[in-house]
Each structure stands twice: as structure tokens, then as C-alpha cells.
Amino acid sequence: MTLPDDSAHLDPLNPDPTSVALAWRGITKRFGDKPAVADLSLDIPHGSFYGIVGPNGAGKTTAITIATGLLRPDTGATWVCGADVWGGGALEAKRSYGLLADGLPTFDRLSASEYLEFLGRLRGMDPETIAERAHGLLDALDLTDAGEKLIVDYSAGMTKKILLAGALLHRPQILILDEPFEAVDPVSGRVIRSILNAFVRGGGTVVMSSHVMELVESICDHVALIAGGRVVASGTVDDVRGAGSLGDAFIDLVGGGELDEGTLGWLGSTPSADGTGAAGDAGDAR
């Protein structure tokens, strides 16, 4: 991986990490000999729609699980809405955020209605508010007809939507979403965009991880590019992408993206009945 040069845009870190919506400082985490995140530091401003992007294995999910108190870092600290997650403020932090975590187990032997009621009661919400918000969320996310179906029987896209509903139920200050659009159909995707945009307009903060540069570029106002467990660029989308696309900026920073045509040259030959390709057949015939 190529480290960013002086031309890469990196937003300066706030000297007071409690004054931003979410902050990482000097986070490292290794799994065996493999570093998942390496001295990662980043600020998420209040009221932003912030995308964290990078290839699979870049460290996005690890950074999010550390920030939300689900995975202890080897070194460093994180703050969510001013609460020091690993310095005694984990409970306060968890009250302030809603989380959609990719791949974590959920209470899938409940129906959607039961799941939302369970989460609401855990957070001390009154039954009337739970019922009203659950009805609205299930209707908006087109889950009303599946409201009594067990989550274990949901498709991947439906599961994403009920997890998002659970993250929104208590109207948190910050939404932390790991790959929220993965496996979601285009119609539901548009609805989710509208919901998240309304949340930000109302003063909330959205942090969304993704490996799809084009998605982040189209929906977010701020972005951090992560590779090899490090932030290689951060700031507004316009600042980071410059004159090109976000994908171009990422490739310029970390390299790659080019195919040696000789490696898979056989794909460019005309298919034959036995699968050897026209070029191979011609050579055999001679």
C-alpha cells in the first residue's frame, strides 16, 4: 500500500475529542500477527453525513466495533458524543447512538414487532411511544406485512431493514451503520436514503461504512478513505475527490486497480465447445 503524500487531504483533528460526534485517537488492533487498524485517528463532525470507505479488509468494521464498545482496542481511545467509550463512559455512549452492525447476531427468534418492543423496553421507552414509532418504521421500510414473521426467516435485505429500524427507534444523536445498503433492493434503498437524509436535517449525525465508493460519493457530505487500517484521506467529499471521482482519488493514493492483460489473456479468446478457447484450438490443430 502506498501511504498518502502531501497532496492527500487530511482534515485536522480537533484538540478536544469530546466536542465532535465521534472521535478515534491512536487506535490500534491486531489479530495475531495481522494489524486490523494501525494508529487510526479520525473526527466525525456533528450534523454530518459521513462515509467511511475502503476495500474489504481495510479496517472499517474493526474501527466501528471499537468505537461502539464492542471490541477493545490494543491502544488508543474513542469518544461518542463526548463519552469516553473505554474510559468508563461506555453506557453513556451507547445511550447516544443507534447501531447497525454488519454480521453480528441478533434476536432473530422474535418477530419484527416483538424485536422493536424488546429494544424499546431495554432503553426505558414508554409502551405508547414504542408502538407508535415501531408502526411508522415498519410502514416506511415496507415491513408491515412481515411484522409477525420471525426475523430468522427474513431475507438479507429485510434483515438489514429491521436492524435499521431498531437503530432508529430511540431517536439517537448519532447513527453508526456498517454497510447499511448491502443486499437492499433499489426501492428500499431509496427509502433508506430519504430516512437518513431526514435524520441529518433534524440535527443527527450519520456514520456509514461502505466499500462502494460511488454510493458514498452520491449520499455523503464528508468521507474518510481507509486502507491498511489507516486513514489515508479525510474531509468533505469535494476536498477528498478533487477534480476526479472518489474512486480515482483512492486509487491514486493506494495504487492498484490495473489488470495485467497477459494474466487472463485466455478470457479474450473466442470460446470453444471444449472450453479451451479458439486460440488454444488453433495451436493444437497445428
C-alpha positions as CSV (number, residue, x, y, z in Angstrom):
1,M,0.0,0.0,0.0
2,T,1.2,3.5,-0.8
3,L,1.0,5.9,2.0
4,P,-0.6,9.3,1.3
5,D,1.7,12.1,0.1
6,D,1.5,15.8,0.9
7,S,-1.3,16.2,-1.7
8,A,-3.7,13.9,0.1
9,H,-6.4,15.9,2.0
10,L,-6.5,15.1,5.7
11,D,-8.8,17.1,7.9
12,P,-7.0,18.3,11.1
13,L,-8.1,16.6,14.3
14,N,-10.0,18.7,16.9
15,P,-7.9,19.3,20.0
16,D,-10.9,18.4,22.1
17,P,-12.3,15.0,21.0
18,T,-15.3,15.4,23.3
19,S,-16.6,18.2,21.1
20,V,-17.2,16.1,18.0
21,A,-19.8,13.4,17.4
22,L,-17.3,10.6,17.2
23,A,-13.6,10.5,17.6
24,W,-10.8,7.9,17.3
25,R,-7.4,8.7,18.7
26,G,-4.4,6.4,18.1
27,I,-6.4,3.2,17.7
28,T,-4.5,0.0,17.0
29,K,-5.9,-3.5,17.0
30,R,-4.1,-6.7,15.9
31,F,-5.5,-10.2,15.4
32,G,-2.5,-12.4,15.8
33,D,0.2,-11.0,13.5
34,K,-2.2,-9.1,11.4
35,P,-2.9,-5.4,12.2
36,A,-6.6,-4.6,11.6
37,V,-6.3,-0.9,12.4
38,A,-2.9,0.8,12.8
39,D,-2.7,4.2,14.7
40,L,-6.1,5.3,13.4
41,S,-7.3,8.8,14.3
42,L,-10.4,10.5,12.9
43,D,-13.1,13.0,13.8
44,I,-16.8,12.9,12.8
45,P,-18.3,16.4,13.0
46,H,-21.8,16.9,14.5
47,G,-24.5,17.0,11.9
48,S,-22.5,15.4,9.1
49,F,-23.4,12.5,6.8
50,Y,-20.0,10.8,7.0
51,G,-18.9,7.9,4.8
52,I,-16.0,5.6,5.8
53,V,-14.9,3.8,2.7
54,G,-12.2,1.3,1.7
55,P,-11.8,-2.2,0.3
56,N,-12.9,-5.3,2.2
57,G,-10.4,-5.9,5.0
58,A,-9.4,-2.2,5.2
59,G,-10.4,-2.0,8.9
60,K,-13.7,-0.2,8.7
61,T,-15.8,-2.7,10.7
62,T,-13.0,-3.1,13.3
63,A,-12.9,0.7,13.8
64,I,-16.7,0.8,14.2
65,T,-16.9,-2.1,16.7
66,I,-14.1,-0.4,18.7
67,A,-15.9,3.0,18.7
68,T,-19.1,1.4,19.9
69,G,-17.6,-0.5,22.8
70,L,-18.0,-4.0,21.2
71,L,-14.2,-4.6,20.7
72,R,-11.5,-3.4,23.0
73,P,-8.5,-1.8,21.2
74,D,-4.9,-2.7,21.9
75,T,-4.1,1.0,22.2
76,G,-5.9,4.3,21.8
77,A,-9.3,5.9,22.8
78,T,-12.6,6.7,21.3
79,W,-15.4,9.2,22.2
80,V,-19.0,9.1,21.2
81,C,-21.0,12.3,21.8
82,G,-18.4,13.3,24.4
83,A,-18.4,10.0,26.3
84,D,-15.1,8.2,26.6
85,V,-16.1,4.7,25.5
86,W,-13.0,2.9,27.0
87,G,-12.6,5.3,29.9
88,G,-15.8,4.5,31.8
89,G,-18.3,6.1,29.6
90,A,-19.5,3.1,27.6
91,L,-23.1,3.1,28.9
92,E,-23.4,6.9,28.2
93,A,-22.1,6.4,24.7
94,K,-24.5,3.5,24.0
95,R,-27.4,5.7,25.0
96,S,-26.4,8.3,22.4
97,Y,-26.0,6.1,19.3
98,G,-28.0,3.7,17.2
99,L,-26.0,0.9,15.6
100,L,-26.5,-1.3,12.6
101,A,-23.6,-3.7,12.8
102,D,-22.8,-6.0,9.9
103,G,-22.6,-9.7,10.7
104,L,-23.4,-9.5,14.4
105,P,-26.0,-12.0,15.8
106,T,-29.4,-10.6,16.6
107,F,-32.6,-11.7,18.4
108,D,-33.9,-13.4,15.3
109,R,-36.4,-15.7,17.0
110,L,-38.6,-12.6,17.6
111,S,-40.9,-11.0,15.0
112,A,-40.2,-7.5,13.9
113,S,-42.8,-6.1,16.2
114,E,-41.5,-8.1,19.2
115,Y,-37.9,-7.1,18.3
116,L,-38.7,-3.4,18.3
117,E,-40.8,-3.6,21.5
118,F,-37.9,-5.5,23.2
119,L,-35.3,-2.9,22.2
120,G,-37.6,-0.1,23.3
121,R,-38.2,-1.5,26.7
122,L,-34.5,-2.1,27.1
123,R,-34.0,1.6,26.6
124,G,-36.7,2.5,29.0
125,M,-39.1,3.9,26.4
126,D,-42.9,4.0,27.3
127,P,-45.1,1.4,25.5
128,E,-47.1,4.1,23.6
129,T,-44.0,5.7,22.1
130,I,-42.6,2.3,21.2
131,A,-45.8,1.2,19.5
132,E,-46.2,4.5,17.6
133,R,-42.6,4.6,16.3
134,A,-42.5,0.8,15.5
135,H,-45.6,1.2,13.4
136,G,-44.1,4.1,11.5
137,L,-40.8,2.5,10.9
138,L,-42.3,-0.9,9.8
139,D,-44.6,1.0,7.4
140,A,-41.8,3.2,6.0
141,L,-39.5,0.3,5.5
142,D,-42.2,-1.9,3.9
143,L,-42.1,-4.5,6.7
144,T,-45.7,-4.2,7.9
145,D,-46.8,-7.4,6.2
146,A,-43.8,-9.2,7.7
147,G,-44.4,-7.7,11.2
148,E,-45.3,-11.0,12.8
149,K,-42.9,-13.1,10.8
150,L,-39.8,-14.3,12.7
151,I,-36.6,-12.4,11.7
152,V,-34.8,-15.7,11.2
153,D,-37.0,-16.2,8.2
154,Y,-36.2,-12.8,6.7
155,S,-34.1,-12.3,3.6
156,A,-30.8,-10.5,3.9
157,G,-32.3,-7.2,2.7
158,M,-35.3,-7.5,5.1
159,T,-32.9,-8.2,8.0
160,K,-30.9,-5.0,7.2
161,K,-34.1,-3.0,7.3
162,I,-35.3,-4.3,10.6
163,L,-31.9,-3.7,12.1
164,L,-32.0,-0.1,10.8
165,A,-35.4,0.3,12.4
166,G,-34.0,-0.9,15.7
167,A,-31.1,1.6,15.4
168,L,-33.6,4.4,14.8
169,L,-36.2,3.6,17.4
170,H,-34.9,5.7,20.3
171,R,-34.0,8.6,18.0
172,P,-30.3,8.6,18.8
173,Q,-27.9,11.5,18.4
174,I,-25.7,9.5,16.0
175,L,-26.4,6.6,13.7
176,I,-23.5,4.2,13.1
177,L,-24.2,2.0,10.2
178,D,-22.0,-0.8,8.8
179,E,-22.8,-1.5,5.1
180,P,-26.5,-0.4,5.5
181,F,-27.3,-0.7,1.8
182,E,-25.8,-4.2,1.2
183,A,-28.4,-6.7,-0.1
184,V,-31.1,-4.0,-0.1
185,D,-33.3,-3.6,-3.2
186,P,-33.3,-0.3,-5.1
187,V,-36.7,0.8,-3.9
188,S,-35.9,0.2,-0.3
189,G,-32.5,1.8,-0.8
190,R,-34.2,5.0,-1.9
191,V,-36.4,5.0,1.1
192,I,-33.5,4.4,3.4
193,R,-31.7,7.4,1.8
194,S,-34.7,9.6,2.5
195,I,-34.8,8.4,6.1
196,L,-31.2,9.1,6.7
197,N,-31.3,12.5,5.0
198,A,-34.2,13.5,7.1
199,F,-32.3,12.3,10.2
200,V,-29.3,14.6,9.3
201,R,-31.6,17.5,8.5
202,G,-33.1,17.1,12.0
203,G,-29.6,17.6,13.5
204,G,-28.5,14.0,13.7
205,T,-25.2,12.6,12.6
206,V,-24.8,9.5,10.3
207,V,-21.6,7.5,10.1
208,M,-21.8,4.9,7.3
209,S,-19.2,2.4,6.3
210,S,-19.1,1.0,2.8
211,H,-16.7,-0.4,0.2
212,V,-18.8,1.1,-2.7
213,M,-17.2,4.5,-3.5
214,E,-20.0,5.6,-5.9
215,L,-22.7,5.1,-3.2
216,V,-20.8,7.2,-0.6
217,E,-20.0,9.9,-3.2
218,S,-23.7,10.2,-4.0
219,I,-25.1,10.4,-0.5
220,C,-22.4,11.6,2.0
221,D,-21.1,15.1,2.6
222,H,-17.9,14.0,4.4
223,V,-15.7,11.0,3.8
224,A,-12.7,9.1,5.1
225,L,-10.7,6.8,2.9
226,I,-9.2,3.9,4.8
227,A,-6.6,1.4,3.6
228,G,-4.4,-1.0,5.6
229,G,-6.1,0.1,8.8
230,R,-5.1,3.7,8.4
231,V,-6.9,6.9,7.3
232,V,-5.3,8.0,4.0
233,A,-7.6,10.9,3.3
234,S,-10.4,12.7,5.1
235,G,-12.7,15.8,4.8
236,T,-15.6,16.9,2.7
237,V,-16.3,14.7,-0.4
238,D,-15.3,17.6,-2.7
239,D,-12.0,18.1,-0.8
240,V,-11.0,14.4,-0.9
241,R,-12.0,13.6,-4.5
242,G,-10.6,16.8,-6.0
243,A,-11.2,17.1,-9.8
244,G,-11.9,13.4,-10.3
245,S,-14.1,10.8,-8.6
246,L,-13.8,9.3,-5.1
247,G,-12.7,6.0,-6.6
248,D,-10.0,7.8,-8.7
249,A,-8.7,9.6,-5.6
250,F,-8.5,6.3,-3.7
251,I,-6.6,4.5,-6.4
252,D,-4.2,7.5,-6.7
253,L,-3.4,7.2,-3.0
254,V,-3.1,3.5,-2.6
255,G,-2.4,2.2,-6.0
256,G,-3.7,-1.0,-7.7
257,G,-6.8,-1.3,-9.9
258,E,-4.9,-2.3,-13.0
259,L,-5.0,-5.8,-14.6
260,D,-2.1,-7.4,-16.4
261,E,-3.9,-8.5,-19.6
262,G,-1.4,-11.3,-20.0
263,T,-2.5,-13.0,-16.8
264,L,-6.1,-13.7,-18.0
265,G,-5.4,-13.3,-21.8
266,W,-7.4,-16.5,-22.4
267,L,-10.6,-14.6,-21.5
268,G,-10.2,-12.6,-24.6
269,S,-10.2,-15.6,-26.9
270,T,-13.3,-17.0,-28.7
271,P,-15.0,-19.7,-26.6
272,S,-14.9,-23.2,-28.0
273,A,-17.1,-26.3,-27.3
274,D,-14.5,-27.9,-25.0
275,G,-13.7,-24.6,-23.2
276,T,-10.1,-24.3,-24.4
277,G,-10.7,-21.2,-26.5
278,A,-10.2,-20.6,-30.2
279,A,-6.6,-19.7,-29.8
280,G,-5.8,-22.9,-28.0
281,D,-7.7,-25.0,-30.6
282,A,-5.8,-23.4,-33.4
283,G,-2.5,-24.1,-31.8
284,D,-3.5,-27.8,-31.2
285,A,-4.6,-28.1,-34.8
286,R,-1.1,-27.1,-36.0
